Amino acid sequence: GHKLVEEYITDDFKDSVQEVLDQALEGVEMTNFEFPIITKSGKQVDILLNATSRRDETGAIIGVIGIGQDITARIAQEREYVRLIDTANAPIFGIDIHGIVNVWNHKACDVTYYPKEDVIGHKLVEEFITDDYKVSVQEVLTQALEGREMANFEFPIITKRGKRVDILLNATSRRDESGNIVGVIGIGQDITARIAQEREYEKLIDTANAPIFGIDRHGIVNVWNKTASNITGFSGEEVMGRKLVEDFIQNDFQDSVQNVLNNALDGLEMANFEFPIMTKANKRVDILLNATSRRDETGAIVGVIGIGQDITARIAQEREYEKLIDTANAPIFGIDKEGIVNVWNQKASLITGFYQTDVIGKKLVEAFITTEYQQSVQNVLDNALEGLEMANFEFPIMTTSGNSVDILLNATSRRDETGTIIGVIGIGQDITARIAQEREYIRLIETANAPIFGIDVNGVVNVWNLTASNITGFSTNDVMGHKLVEEFITEDYQDSVQNVLVHALEGLEMANFEFPIITKSGKRVDILLNATSRRDETGTIIGVIGIGQDITARIAQEREYIRLIDTANAPIFGIDCNGVVNVWNKTACNITGFTTAEVMGRNLVAEYITDDYKEAVQKVLDSALEGAETANYELPLMTKDGKRVEILLNATSRRDEHGNVIGVVGIGQDITEIRAAREYELKKIEAEAAEAAQRTVSAHVYHEIRNVVGAVLALADRACECVDRSVNTRSLSIQPMRPFLALTAMALSMCGTRQLQTSPVSLVKR
């Protein structure tokens, strides 16, 4: 009797519920309408309702019957699903049947940098997939909209920042409650890093230093790296898609190789399988193979990867080893697990007098070892058969003459290709001569003219020869058992010396390392050291031997050379192989005005030589760097204040201790003043020569004019004598010539200092 909508429906749903009921009262029924109803306790219950018109016997609508389901739990679950999708650690997106994005979770936002509001309602394929993948992605989505779902489809998506992200997608059809497909949900993984890693793996496989090949389940080659190509001569293109066994394995090995591959395809992998493969040049290459099953992401075997080693050289080497064993200059024998001799080389025959035919197949210990040593030798061999090898075991062996020869033995376990021990190889030495030699070595070290010391792995002195004692004042008893670095090296060098010794203990030997050592009297001695790793008979480093030279006097001399160069009265500079200044003495500083600090590390030619001389000076320096030295070469240097200084240079190649040219040293003279004086003297000589030439010309002109004028004047005087001899008449006849005589006298005075002389000239024929 109560109003359903007004009393039991929440306010926010009253209108919509009333509308559904009104429509049902009009005959328009509604299915699957969701609405909430309030319980007596005030809780909300979600109902999924089918509203059906209720009719009387005449068909008239008299009410509405609502058949509902309590979907509160389902809606809660759906909300949980939505939350899980939104917070999932995988990118999840959804589209409707039109390809419009309607789901875009947080991880999709993180991966693509697109927030939801940027993608919801947009076309996924058209706006967010690269052009080259649009067709394939659309096809996958279309198939999923038709119910054909796709798993593990790879495609790229472009991020908001323009980067490409690779996605591995499972495209699942999305259905409504009636099973109709209403869209697609794509659950993906960001495989960008994985693809990058796979590409790196492919690169590593392709560039690996071992031949690697792969086949599919049909034996078809699908992997063939560069090393496989290099070894066989077949390129990847030539083998891809071909049968490995049928096309590239020798006939007599095809069955065994096929068997190994079939086992690997069944999950039974094989290690260290040897087989030959034919090269393109029809040569045989021996391969040691590890055949590994190749699996897809579900674990299903999809092929075989073979990682091999080219053991052609190794097999040849093994044969060479057999030859070396037989011809070795040391006695070598071998036994099987029963103690029966199966190796007996020529040296063993020579030392003992027993030939191979005498010993092969016989018990070593019982037949050839003296009675008092049989048990100890048997123990050594038994231990080696159990993997406990023995080094430097001394025992006697019988000769054919009945005498015994002392052997220093290394008993080594002999193993097959699987690592199983199958016997013992004994490599021995006749130690009689060696012991004498060792004693000689000890004597040579002790009496050597160079300081020699040694330390163990703990840095404790265990070798200290007489020269070391003489140089330092410390006797052998003073240093043996003491820490070399801590007690005898100055503190400022302890770290560097310790570093050299540690490296030598690791096998990194050092030559020509300089360090000081303190003598017993407290003086410092400079040592040039070669630090050599000391090894035992197994090759294990057990210490360091230092062979040195006392370079105290040499260093003092080098310092004196440096001082002489720096204080020399001639400019001296040096460059390295790159033309960079590394020597610049005080005189060079004084001449140029540039301090050492200003020029060190700078390019000499580029920065301090005038442009017109750069090419020529560079050529001189390059020649010196090639060993062709130049003497008395003049070059200009620019001073700090922009002046030019003329230098007479001797360019000498600078060499290291191996004779390699490492730079150039230039020893020069400042010839600026000398050159100026020479130029002044040349100008003076030129001026004097010009003046002398002028005088010569003037004298010649004077002589010629004098002769002409003198003749004229004499002629005039003679003419006067022939006419009227009255004083008045003569005076009148000479008078017109006076101006000419005055001008002539002036000209002659400019040409010289002689007085004009007139000579009578006869006008009468005689």
MOHUZI-V442634 format. One record per pair of residues at least 12 apart in sequence whose C-alpha atoms are under 8 Angstrom apart, sorted by the first residue. I is the first residue (numbers start at 1). J is the second residue. D is the distance in whole Angstrom. If there is no record, write none. Layout:
# MOHUZI-V442634
i & j & d
I & J & D
I & J & D
This chain:
# MOHUZI-V442634
i & j & d
5 & 17 & 7
5 & 18 & 7
8 & 37 & 6
8 & 38 & 6
8 & 39 & 8
9 & 36 & 7
9 & 37 & 5
9 & 38 & 6
10 & 36 & 7
10 & 37 & 7
10 & 38 & 7
13 & 35 & 7
13 & 36 & 7
17 & 35 & 7
20 & 51 & 7
21 & 51 & 7
21 & 64 & 7
24 & 51 & 6
24 & 52 & 6
24 & 53 & 5
24 & 64 & 6
25 & 53 & 6
25 & 54 & 8
25 & 61 & 6
25 & 62 & 7
25 & 63 & 6
25 & 64 & 6
26 & 53 & 8
26 & 61 & 7
27 & 53 & 6
27 & 61 & 7
28 & 53 & 8
29 & 50 & 8
29 & 51 & 6
29 & 52 & 5
29 & 53 & 6
30 & 49 & 8
30 & 50 & 6
30 & 51 & 5
30 & 52 & 7
31 & 49 & 6
31 & 50 & 4
31 & 51 & 6
32 & 48 & 5
32 & 49 & 5
32 & 50 & 5
33 & 47 & 8
33 & 48 & 5
33 & 49 & 5
33 & 50 & 7
34 & 46 & 7
34 & 47 & 6
34 & 48 & 5
34 & 49 & 6
35 & 47 & 5
35 & 48 & 7
35 & 49 & 8
45 & 70 & 7
45 & 71 & 8
45 & 72 & 6
46 & 70 & 6
46 & 71 & 5
46 & 72 & 5
46 & 75 & 8
47 & 68 & 6
47 & 69 & 5
47 & 70 & 5
47 & 71 & 6
47 & 72 & 7
48 & 68 & 5
48 & 69 & 5
48 & 70 & 7
48 & 71 & 6
49 & 66 & 6
49 & 67 & 6
49 & 68 & 4
49 & 69 & 7
50 & 66 & 6
50 & 67 & 5
50 & 68 & 6
51 & 64 & 7
51 & 65 & 6
51 & 66 & 4
51 & 67 & 7
52 & 64 & 6
52 & 65 & 5
52 & 66 & 6
52 & 67 & 8
53 & 65 & 6
85 & 105 & 6
86 & 104 & 7
86 & 105 & 4
86 & 106 & 6
86 & 107 & 8
87 & 105 & 7
87 & 106 & 6
87 & 107 & 7
88 & 105 & 8
88 & 106 & 8
88 & 107 & 7
89 & 107 & 6
90 & 107 & 6
90 & 108 & 7
90 & 187 & 7
90 & 188 & 6
90 & 189 & 6
90 & 190 & 7
91 & 104 & 8
91 & 105 & 6
91 & 106 & 7
91 & 107 & 5
91 & 108 & 4
91 & 109 & 8
91 & 111 & 7
91 & 187 & 6
91 & 188 & 5
91 & 189 & 6
91 & 190 & 7
92 & 104 & 6
92 & 105 & 6
92 & 107 & 7
92 & 108 & 6
92 & 185 & 7
92 & 186 & 6
92 & 187 & 5
92 & 188 & 6
93 & 105 & 7
93 & 108 & 7
93 & 185 & 6
93 & 186 & 5
93 & 187 & 7
94 & 183 & 7
94 & 184 & 5
94 & 185 & 4
94 & 186 & 6
95 & 124 & 8
95 & 183 & 5
95 & 184 & 5
95 & 185 & 7
96 & 182 & 6
96 & 183 & 4
96 & 184 & 6
97 & 145 & 7
97 & 181 & 8
97 & 182 & 6
97 & 183 & 5
97 & 184 & 8
99 & 123 & 6
99 & 124 & 6
99 & 125 & 7
99 & 183 & 8
100 & 120 & 7
100 & 121 & 5
100 & 122 & 5
100 & 123 & 5
100 & 124 & 6
101 & 119 & 6
101 & 120 & 5
101 & 121 & 5
101 & 122 & 6
101 & 123 & 6
101 & 124 & 6
102 & 120 & 5
102 & 121 & 6
103 & 120 & 7
103 & 185 & 8
104 & 116 & 6
104 & 119 & 8
104 & 120 & 7
111 & 159 & 7
111 & 165 & 8
111 & 190 & 7
112 & 157 & 8
112 & 158 & 7
112 & 159 & 4
112 & 160 & 6
112 & 165 & 7
113 & 159 & 6
113 & 160 & 5
113 & 161 & 7
114 & 159 & 7
114 & 160 & 6
125 & 137 & 7
125 & 138 & 7
128 & 157 & 6
128 & 158 & 6
128 & 159 & 8
129 & 156 & 7
129 & 157 & 5
129 & 158 & 6
130 & 156 & 7
130 & 157 & 7
130 & 158 & 7
133 & 155 & 7
133 & 156 & 7
137 & 155 & 7
140 & 171 & 7
141 & 171 & 7
141 & 184 & 7
144 & 171 & 6
144 & 172 & 6
144 & 173 & 5
144 & 184 & 6
145 & 173 & 6
145 & 174 & 8
145 & 181 & 6
145 & 182 & 8
145 & 183 & 6
145 & 184 & 6
146 & 173 & 8
146 & 181 & 8
147 & 173 & 6
147 & 181 & 7
148 & 173 & 8
149 & 170 & 8
149 & 171 & 6
149 & 172 & 5
149 & 173 & 6
150 & 169 & 8
150 & 170 & 6
150 & 171 & 5
150 & 172 & 7
151 & 169 & 6
151 & 170 & 4
151 & 171 & 6
152 & 168 & 5
152 & 169 & 5
152 & 170 & 6
153 & 168 & 6
153 & 169 & 5
153 & 170 & 7
154 & 166 & 7
154 & 167 & 6
154 & 168 & 5
154 & 169 & 6
155 & 167 & 5
155 & 168 & 7
155 & 169 & 8
165 & 190 & 7
165 & 191 & 8
165 & 192 & 6
166 & 190 & 6
166 & 191 & 5
166 & 192 & 5
166 & 195 & 8
167 & 188 & 6
167 & 189 & 5
167 & 190 & 5
167 & 191 & 6
167 & 192 & 7
168 & 188 & 5
168 & 189 & 5
168 & 190 & 7
168 & 191 & 6
169 & 186 & 6
169 & 187 & 6
169 & 188 & 4
169 & 189 & 7
170 & 186 & 6
170 & 187 & 5
170 & 188 & 6
171 & 184 & 7
171 & 185 & 6
171 & 186 & 5
171 & 187 & 7
172 & 184 & 6
172 & 185 & 5
172 & 186 & 6
172 & 187 & 8
173 & 185 & 6
205 & 225 & 6
206 & 224 & 8
206 & 225 & 4
206 & 226 & 6
206 & 227 & 8
207 & 225 & 7
207 & 226 & 6
207 & 227 & 7
208 & 225 & 8
208 & 226 & 8
208 & 227 & 7
209 & 227 & 6
210 & 227 & 6
210 & 228 & 7
210 & 307 & 7
210 & 308 & 6
210 & 309 & 6
210 & 310 & 7
211 & 224 & 8
211 & 225 & 6
211 & 226 & 7
211 & 227 & 5
211 & 228 & 4
211 & 229 & 8
211 & 231 & 8
211 & 307 & 6
211 & 308 & 5
211 & 309 & 6
211 & 310 & 7
212 & 224 & 6
212 & 225 & 6
212 & 227 & 7
212 & 228 & 6
212 & 305 & 7
212 & 306 & 6
212 & 307 & 5
212 & 308 & 6
213 & 225 & 7
213 & 228 & 7
213 & 305 & 6
213 & 306 & 5
213 & 307 & 7
214 & 303 & 7
214 & 304 & 6
214 & 305 & 4
214 & 306 & 6
215 & 244 & 7
215 & 303 & 5
215 & 304 & 5
215 & 305 & 7
216 & 302 & 6
216 & 303 & 4
216 & 304 & 7
217 & 265 & 7
217 & 302 & 6
217 & 303 & 5
217 & 304 & 8
219 & 243 & 6
219 & 244 & 6
219 & 245 & 7
219 & 303 & 8
220 & 240 & 7
220 & 241 & 5
220 & 242 & 5
220 & 243 & 5
220 & 244 & 6
221 & 239 & 6
221 & 240 & 5
221 & 241 & 5
221 & 242 & 6
221 & 243 & 6
221 & 244 & 6
222 & 240 & 6
222 & 241 & 6
223 & 236 & 8
223 & 240 & 7
223 & 305 & 8
224 & 236 & 6
224 & 239 & 8
224 & 240 & 7
231 & 279 & 7
231 & 285 & 8
231 & 310 & 8
232 & 277 & 8
232 & 278 & 7
232 & 279 & 4
232 & 280 & 6
232 & 285 & 8
233 & 279 & 6
233 & 280 & 5
233 & 281 & 7
234 & 279 & 7
234 & 280 & 6
245 & 257 & 7
245 & 258 & 7
248 & 277 & 6
248 & 278 & 6
248 & 279 & 8
249 & 276 & 7
249 & 277 & 5
249 & 278 & 6
250 & 276 & 7
250 & 277 & 7
250 & 278 & 7
253 & 275 & 7
253 & 276 & 7
257 & 275 & 7
260 & 291 & 7
261 & 291 & 7
261 & 304 & 7
264 & 291 & 6
264 & 292 & 6
264 & 293 & 5
264 & 304 & 6
265 & 293 & 6
265 & 301 & 6
265 & 302 & 8
265 & 303 & 6
265 & 304 & 6
266 & 293 & 8
266 & 301 & 8
267 & 293 & 6
267 & 301 & 7
268 & 293 & 8
269 & 290 & 8
269 & 291 & 6
269 & 292 & 5
269 & 293 & 6
270 & 289 & 8
270 & 290 & 6
270 & 291 & 5
270 & 292 & 7
271 & 289 & 6
271 & 290 & 4
271 & 291 & 6
272 & 288 & 5
272 & 289 & 5
272 & 290 & 6
272 & 417 & 7
272 & 418 & 8
273 & 287 & 8
273 & 288 & 5
273 & 289 & 5
273 & 290 & 7
274 & 286 & 7
274 & 287 & 6
274 & 288 & 5
274 & 289 & 6
275 & 287 & 5
275 & 288 & 7
275 & 289 & 8
285 & 310 & 7
285 & 311 & 8
285 & 312 & 6
286 & 310 & 6
286 & 311 & 5
286 & 312 & 5
286 & 315 & 8
287 & 308 & 6
287 & 309 & 6
287 & 310 & 5
287 & 311 & 6
287 & 312 & 7
288 & 308 & 5
288 & 309 & 5
288 & 310 & 7
288 & 311 & 6
289 & 306 & 6
289 & 307 & 6
289 & 308 & 4
289 & 309 & 7
290 & 306 & 6
290 & 307 & 5
290 & 308 & 6
291 & 304 & 7
291 & 305 & 6
291 & 306 & 5
291 & 307 & 7
292 & 304 & 6
292 & 305 & 5
292 & 306 & 6
292 & 307 & 8
293 & 305 & 6
325 & 345 & 6
326 & 344 & 7
326 & 345 & 4
326 & 346 & 6
326 & 347 & 8
327 & 345 & 7
327 & 346 & 6
327 & 347 & 7
328 & 345 & 8
328 & 346 & 8
328 & 347 & 7
329 & 347 & 6
330 & 347 & 6
330 & 348 & 7
330 & 427 & 7
330 & 428 & 6
330 & 429 & 6
330 & 430 & 8
331 & 344 & 8
331 & 345 & 6
331 & 346 & 7
331 & 347 & 5
331 & 348 & 4
331 & 349 & 8
331 & 351 & 7
331 & 427 & 6
331 & 428 & 5
331 & 429 & 6
331 & 430 & 8
332 & 344 & 6
332 & 345 & 6
332 & 347 & 7
332 & 348 & 6
332 & 425 & 7
332 & 426 & 6
332 & 427 & 5
332 & 428 & 6
333 & 345 & 6
333 & 348 & 7
333 & 425 & 6
333 & 426 & 5
333 & 427 & 7
334 & 423 & 7
334 & 424 & 6
334 & 425 & 4
334 & 426 & 6
335 & 364 & 7
335 & 423 & 5
335 & 424 & 5
335 & 425 & 7
336 & 422 & 6
336 & 423 & 4
336 & 424 & 6
337 & 385 & 7
337 & 422 & 6
337 & 423 & 5
337 & 424 & 8
339 & 363 & 6
339 & 364 & 6
339 & 365 & 8
339 & 423 & 8
340 & 360 & 7
340 & 361 & 5
340 & 362 & 5
340 & 363 & 5
340 & 364 & 6
341 & 359 & 6
341 & 360 & 5
341 & 361 & 5
341 & 362 & 6
341 & 363 & 6
341 & 364 & 6
342 & 360 & 5
342 & 361 & 6
343 & 360 & 7
343 & 425 & 8
344 & 356 & 6
344 & 359 & 8
344 & 360 & 7
351 & 399 & 7
351 & 405 & 8
352 & 397 & 8
352 & 398 & 7
352 & 399 & 4
352 & 400 & 6
352 & 405 & 7
353 & 399 & 6
353 & 400 & 5
353 & 401 & 8
354 & 399 & 7
354 & 400 & 6
365 & 377 & 7
365 & 378 & 7
368 & 397 & 6
368 & 398 & 5
368 & 399 & 8
369 & 396 & 7
369 & 397 & 5
369 & 398 & 6
370 & 396 & 7
370 & 397 & 7
370 & 398 & 7
370 & 404 & 8
373 & 395 & 7
373 & 396 & 7
377 & 395 & 7
380 & 411 & 7
381 & 411 & 7
381 & 424 & 7
384 & 411 & 6
384 & 412 & 6
384 & 413 & 5
384 & 424 & 6
385 & 413 & 6
385 & 421 & 6
385 & 422 & 7
385 & 423 & 6
385 & 424 & 6
386 & 413 & 8
386 & 421 & 7
387 & 413 & 6
387 & 421 & 7
388 & 413 & 8
389 & 410 & 8
389 & 411 & 6
389 & 412 & 5
389 & 413 & 6
390 & 409 & 8
390 & 410 & 6
390 & 411 & 5
390 & 412 & 7
391 & 409 & 6
391 & 410 & 4
391 & 411 & 6
391 & 538 & 8
392 & 408 & 5
392 & 409 & 5
392 & 410 & 5
393 & 408 & 6
393 & 409 & 5
393 & 410 & 6
393 & 411 & 8
394 & 406 & 7
394 & 407 & 6
394 & 408 & 4
394 & 409 & 6
395 & 407 & 6
395 & 408 & 7
395 & 409 & 8
405 & 430 & 7
406 & 430 & 6
406 & 431 & 7
406 & 432 & 7
407 & 428 & 6
407 & 429 & 5
407 & 430 & 5
407 & 431 & 6
408 & 428 & 5
408 & 429 & 5
408 & 430 & 7
408 & 431 & 6
409 & 426 & 6
409 & 427 & 6
409 & 428 & 4
409 & 429 & 7
410 & 426 & 6
410 & 427 & 5
410 & 428 & 6
411 & 424 & 7
411 & 425 & 6
411 & 426 & 5
411 & 427 & 7
412 & 424 & 6
412 & 425 & 5
412 & 426 & 6
412 & 427 & 8
413 & 425 & 6
445 & 465 & 6
446 & 464 & 8
446 & 465 & 4
446 & 466 & 6
446 & 467 & 8
447 & 465 & 7
447 & 466 & 6
447 & 467 & 7
448 & 465 & 8
448 & 466 & 8
448 & 467 & 7
449 & 467 & 6
450 & 467 & 6
450 & 468 & 7
450 & 547 & 7
450 & 548 & 6
450 & 549 & 6
450 & 550 & 8
451 & 464 & 8
451 & 465 & 7
451 & 466 & 7
451 & 467 & 5
451 & 468 & 4
451 & 469 & 8
451 & 471 & 8
451 & 547 & 6
451 & 548 & 5
451 & 549 & 6
451 & 550 & 8
452 & 464 & 6
452 & 465 & 6
452 & 467 & 7
452 & 468 & 6
452 & 545 & 7
452 & 546 & 6
452 & 547 & 5
452 & 548 & 6
453 & 465 & 6
453 & 468 & 7
453 & 545 & 6
453 & 546 & 5
453 & 547 & 7
454 & 543 & 7
454 & 544 & 6
454 & 545 & 4
454 & 546 & 6
455 & 484 & 8
455 & 543 & 5
455 & 544 & 5
455 & 545 & 7
456 & 542 & 6
456 & 543 & 4
456 & 544 & 7
457 & 505 & 7
457 & 541 & 8
457 & 542 & 6
457 & 543 & 5
457 & 544 & 8
459 & 483 & 6
459 & 484 & 6
459 & 485 & 7
459 & 501 & 8
459 & 543 & 8
460 & 480 & 7
460 & 481 & 5
460 & 482 & 5
460 & 483 & 5
460 & 484 & 6
461 & 479 & 6
461 & 480 & 5
461 & 481 & 5
461 & 482 & 6
461 & 483 & 6
461 & 484 & 6
462 & 480 & 6
462 & 481 & 7
463 & 476 & 8
463 & 480 & 7
463 & 545 & 8
464 & 476 & 6
464 & 479 & 8
464 & 480 & 7
471 & 519 & 7
471 & 525 & 8
471 & 550 & 8
472 & 517 & 8
472 & 518 & 7
472 & 519 & 4
472 & 520 & 6
472 & 525 & 8
473 & 519 & 6
473 & 520 & 5
473 & 521 & 7
474 & 519 & 7
474 & 520 & 6
485 & 497 & 7
485 & 498 & 7
488 & 517 & 6
488 & 518 & 6
488 & 519 & 8
489 & 516 & 7
489 & 517 & 5
489 & 518 & 6
490 & 516 & 7
490 & 517 & 7
490 & 518 & 7
493 & 515 & 7
493 & 516 & 7
497 & 515 & 7
500 & 531 & 7
501 & 531 & 7
501 & 544 & 7
504 & 531 & 6
504 & 532 & 6
504 & 533 & 5
504 & 544 & 6
505 & 533 & 6
505 & 534 & 8
505 & 541 & 6
505 & 542 & 7
505 & 543 & 6
505 & 544 & 6
506 & 533 & 8
506 & 541 & 7
507 & 533 & 6
507 & 541 & 7
508 & 533 & 8
509 & 530 & 8
509 & 531 & 6
509 & 532 & 5
509 & 533 & 6
510 & 529 & 8
510 & 530 & 6
510 & 531 & 5
510 & 532 & 7
511 & 529 & 6
511 & 530 & 4
511 & 531 & 6
512 & 528 & 5
512 & 529 & 5
512 & 530 & 6
513 & 528 & 6
513 & 529 & 5
513 & 530 & 7
514 & 526 & 7
514 & 527 & 6
514 & 528 & 5
514 & 529 & 6
515 & 527 & 6
515 & 528 & 7
515 & 529 & 8
525 & 550 & 7
525 & 551 & 8
525 & 552 & 6
526 & 550 & 6
526 & 551 & 5
526 & 552 & 5
526 & 555 & 8
527 & 548 & 6
527 & 549 & 5
527 & 550 & 5
527 & 551 & 6
527 & 552 & 7
528 & 548 & 5
528 & 549 & 5
528 & 550 & 7
528 & 551 & 6
529 & 546 & 6
529 & 547 & 6
529 & 548 & 4
529 & 549 & 7
530 & 546 & 6
530 & 547 & 5
530 & 548 & 6
531 & 544 & 7
531 & 545 & 6
531 & 546 & 5
531 & 547 & 7
532 & 544 & 6
532 & 545 & 5
532 & 546 & 6
532 & 547 & 8
533 & 545 & 6
565 & 585 & 7
566 & 584 & 8
566 & 585 & 4
566 & 586 & 6
566 & 587 & 8
567 & 585 & 7
567 & 586 & 6
567 & 587 & 7
568 & 585 & 8
568 & 586 & 8
568 & 587 & 7
569 & 587 & 6
570 & 587 & 6
570 & 588 & 7
570 & 667 & 7
570 & 668 & 6
570 & 669 & 6
570 & 670 & 8
571 & 584 & 8
571 & 585 & 7
571 & 586 & 7
571 & 587 & 5
571 & 588 & 4
571 & 589 & 8
571 & 591 & 8
571 & 667 & 6
571 & 668 & 5
571 & 669 & 6
571 & 670 & 7
572 & 584 & 6
572 & 585 & 6
572 & 587 & 7
572 & 588 & 6
572 & 665 & 7
572 & 666 & 6
572 & 667 & 5
572 & 668 & 6
573 & 585 & 6
573 & 588 & 7
573 & 665 & 6
573 & 666 & 5
573 & 667 & 7
574 & 663 & 7
574 & 664 & 5
574 & 665 & 4
574 & 666 & 6
575 & 604 & 7
575 & 663 & 5
575 & 664 & 5
575 & 665 & 7
576 & 662 & 6
576 & 663 & 4
576 & 664 & 7
577 & 625 & 7
577 & 662 & 6
577 & 663 & 5
577 & 664 & 8
579 & 603 & 6
579 & 604 & 6
579 & 605 & 7
579 & 663 & 8
580 & 600 & 7
580 & 601 & 5
580 & 602 & 5
580 & 603 & 4
580 & 604 & 6
581 & 599 & 6
581 & 600 & 5
581 & 601 & 5
581 & 602 & 6
581 & 603 & 6
581 & 604 & 6
582 & 600 & 6
582 & 601 & 6
583 & 596 & 8
583 & 600 & 7
583 & 665 & 8
584 & 596 & 6
584 & 599 & 8
584 & 600 & 8
591 & 639 & 7
591 & 645 & 8
591 & 670 & 8
592 & 637 & 7
592 & 638 & 7
592 & 639 & 4
592 & 640 & 6
592 & 645 & 7
593 & 639 & 6
593 & 640 & 5
593 & 641 & 8
594 & 639 & 7
594 & 640 & 6
605 & 617 & 7
605 & 618 & 7
608 & 637 & 6
608 & 638 & 5
608 & 639 & 8
609 & 635 & 8
609 & 636 & 6
609 & 637 & 5
609 & 638 & 6
610 & 636 & 7
610 & 637 & 7
610 & 638 & 7
613 & 635 & 7
613 & 636 & 7
617 & 635 & 7
620 & 651 & 8
621 & 651 & 7
621 & 664 & 7
624 & 651 & 6
624 & 652 & 6
624 & 653 & 5
624 & 664 & 6
625 & 653 & 6
625 & 654 & 8
625 & 661 & 6
625 & 662 & 7
625 & 663 & 6
625 & 664 & 6
626 & 653 & 8
626 & 661 & 7
627 & 653 & 6
627 & 661 & 7
628 & 653 & 8
629 & 650 & 8
629 & 651 & 6
629 & 652 & 5
629 & 653 & 6
630 & 650 & 6
630 & 651 & 5
630 & 652 & 7
631 & 649 & 6
631 & 650 & 4
631 & 651 & 6
632 & 648 & 6
632 & 649 & 5
632 & 650 & 5
633 & 648 & 5
633 & 649 & 5
633 & 650 & 7
634 & 646 & 7
634 & 647 & 6
634 & 648 & 4
634 & 649 & 6
635 & 647 & 5
635 & 648 & 7
635 & 649 & 7
645 & 670 & 7
645 & 671 & 8
645 & 672 & 6
646 & 670 & 6
646 & 671 & 6
646 & 672 & 5
647 & 668 & 6
647 & 669 & 5
647 & 670 & 5
647 & 671 & 6
647 & 672 & 7
648 & 668 & 5
648 & 669 & 5
648 & 670 & 7
648 & 671 & 6
649 & 666 & 6
649 & 667 & 6
649 & 668 & 4
649 & 669 & 7
650 & 666 & 6
650 & 667 & 5
650 & 668 & 6
651 & 664 & 7
651 & 665 & 6
651 & 666 & 5
651 & 667 & 7
652 & 664 & 6
652 & 665 & 5
652 & 666 & 6
652 & 667 & 8
653 & 665 & 6
698 & 751 & 5
698 & 752 & 7
699 & 751 & 7
699 & 752 & 7
701 & 751 & 7
702 & 748 & 6
702 & 751 & 6
702 & 752 & 7
705 & 748 & 8
706 & 748 & 8
706 & 756 & 7
709 & 744 & 8
709 & 758 & 8
710 & 756 & 8
710 & 757 & 6
710 & 758 & 5
710 & 759 & 6
711 & 758 & 7
711 & 759 & 7
711 & 760 & 8
711 & 761 & 7
713 & 758 & 6
713 & 759 & 7
713 & 760 & 8
714 & 758 & 6
714 & 759 & 5
714 & 760 & 4
714 & 761 & 5
715 & 760 & 7
715 & 761 & 5
715 & 762 & 7
715 & 763 & 7
716 & 734 & 7
717 & 760 & 7
717 & 761 & 8
718 & 760 & 7
718 & 761 & 6
718 & 762 & 6
718 & 763 & 7
719 & 763 & 7
720 & 733 & 7
720 & 734 & 8
